[in-house]
Amino acid sequence: MPDKEQHIDQANHNYQFWNRLNSETTPYLDWVVSAIFYEAVHWVEAFLATKEINSGTHAKRRSAVQSYSAELGSILTDFDNLKYESENARYRCYKHALSDVQNDIIPRLINIREHIKTKL
């Protein structure tokens, strides 16, 4: 089971990946959206690791976030949205507009990242 630091390292790794794609010019916004979601996953997993929880699946992770609603409840909507948008990109071939990524998706990730950092 990865520990908190390993999840933080992976979150930072995912950030470096999507940030280097340069969302303003890349034709791969689908990968930007997916990597953003997986950065968020690892921030959540870093928090859960402090509780000795390794969720292992998206459903178990969401349930764990709900279990810690006092600490994580404020990010649940953002997390659900990032998951949904990632699935849109990966499974439904949805083409995100740059404005959606910049004005909705990235701010949701930043909210999750910054909130979790205060809990670690």
C-alpha positions in Angstrom: 0.0 0.0 0.0 1.5 3.3 -1.0 2.0 5.8 1.8 1.1 9.5 2.0 4.4 10.6 0.5 4.2 8.2 -2.4 0.8 9.5 -3.3 2.0 13.1 -3.0 4.9 12.2 -5.3 2.5 10.7 -7.8 0.2 13.7 -7.6 3.1 16.0 -8.3 4.3 13.7 -11.2 0.8 13.8 -12.7 0.8 17.6 -12.4 4.1 17.9 -14.1 2.8 15.7 -17.0 -0.4 17.6 -17.6 1.2 21.0 -17.0 3.9 20.3 -19.6 1.3 19.6 -22.3 0.4 23.3 -22.3 -3.4 23.3 -22.3 -3.4 26.4 -24.5 -1.7 24.7 -27.5 -2.0 21.0 -27.0 -4.3 18.9 -29.2 -4.4 16.5 -26.3 -6.8 18.2 -23.9 -8.4 14.8 -23.3 -5.1 13.7 -21.7 -4.9 16.9 -19.7 -8.3 16.3 -18.3 -7.6 12.7 -17.4 -4.2 13.6 -15.8 -5.9 16.3 -13.8 -8.3 13.8 -12.4 -5.6 11.4 -11.6 -3.6 14.1 -9.8 -6.7 14.7 -7.7 -7.0 10.9 -7.1 -3.6 10.9 -5.6 -4.2 13.9 -3.4 -7.3 12.1 -2.0 -5.3 8.9 -1.6 -2.6 10.8 0.3 -5.2 11.9 2.8 -6.7 8.5 3.0 -3.2 7.0 3.6 -3.0 9.1 6.8 -6.1 7.1 7.9 -4.5 3.8 6.8 -7.0 3.4 3.9 -6.1 2.3 0.4 -9.3 2.6 -1.5 -8.3 0.7 -4.6 -11.3 1.6 -6.7 -13.2 4.7 -7.6 -16.3 3.6 -5.8 -14.4 2.7 -2.6 -12.5 6.0 -2.8 -15.8 8.0 -3.1 -17.2 6.1 -0.2 -14.1 6.8 1.9 -14.3 10.5 1.0 -17.9 10.5 2.2 -16.9 8.7 5.4 -14.6 11.7 6.1 -17.1 14.3 5.2 -16.2 16.5 8.1 -12.7 16.9 6.6 -13.3 16.2 2.9 -17.0 17.0 2.3 -16.2 20.4 0.7 -14.3 18.8 -2.1 -16.7 16.0 -3.0 -18.5 17.9 -5.7 -15.3 19.0 -7.3 -13.9 15.4 -7.1 -17.0 13.9 -8.7 -17.0 16.5 -11.4 -13.3 15.8 -12.3 -14.1 12.1 -12.4 -17.1 12.7 -14.7 -15.1 15.0 -17.0 -12.3 12.4 -17.2 -14.7 9.7 -18.1 -16.2 12.0 -20.7 -12.8 12.4 -22.3 -11.8 8.7 -22.0 -15.0 6.9 -22.8 -17.3 9.3 -24.5 -14.7 10.9 -26.8 -15.9 14.3 -25.5 -13.8 17.2 -26.8 -13.3 19.7 -23.9 -13.0 23.3 -24.8 -9.9 25.1 -23.6 -12.2 27.5 -21.7 -13.8 24.6 -19.8 -10.4 23.3 -18.8 -9.1 26.7 -17.7 -12.3 28.0 -16.0 -13.8 24.9 -14.5 -11.5 21.8 -14.5 -8.2 23.3 -13.3 -9.9 25.4 -10.6 -11.6 22.3 -9.2 -8.3 20.5 -9.0 -6.6 23.5 -7.3 -9.4 23.5 -4.7 -8.9 19.8 -4.0 -5.1 20.1 -4.0 -5.1 23.1 -1.6 -7.8 21.7 0.7 -6.0 18.3 1.0 -2.7 20.0 1.7 -4.2 21.7 4.8 -5.3 18.2 6.0 -2.0 16.5 5.7 
